Amino acid sequence: MGKLLDITSRMKSQDNRSQNSASFKTQSDAVGSAAPVGGELYDMTEARQEMLNRERRQVKRTILTEFVGAFVILPEQGLLKVALYDISENGVAFDLEITDGRFQQGDEVAMRVYLNHSTYFPFTIKIANSRAIEEEGLVRHGSNFVRGTLNDVALHHFVKFIENVSASLKKDDGDILVSNIS
């Protein structure tokens, strides 16, 4: 067997120093640097969380609200309408009414995005997370696209189309409706 190192005495001396000097600080701007500066200890939890938050959103997400119709397919039940929340090159977030239930992490779900009443674009997603938003009465699901299907290329172009079109969308307030053409 290898040698054992006894670090108990070193840990006790560091504990005494930190209790005596009360020099416990946070250093969120030194992400990735865990070395104490000037003998002081730094709480890396905040810095780590900040780094994780930055890494979490490395892809552009486009917020969608009633832009296209979307449904998930429930085996032996049919289509269930969902509200798309956002889309990125990696996946899609969507909302279900709280009364409709929720999908579990890891579930693979067939989804359809309808471009009109009868034309749809099918793909498969894998649920990454879900959380209830009680005040809105819904469950938001985050999901990743399942890769390796026939629609990979089309899905990529669809996401790019949504990103580009959504940048110049305008809302119709119904202010220029014509009631009668003479």
Helices and strands as residue ranges (DSSP letters): H 8-21, E 24-26, E 41-43, H 44-56, E 62-63, E 69-74, E 78-87, E 91-97, G 98-100, E 108-114, E 120-133, G 134-136, E 138-145, H 152-166
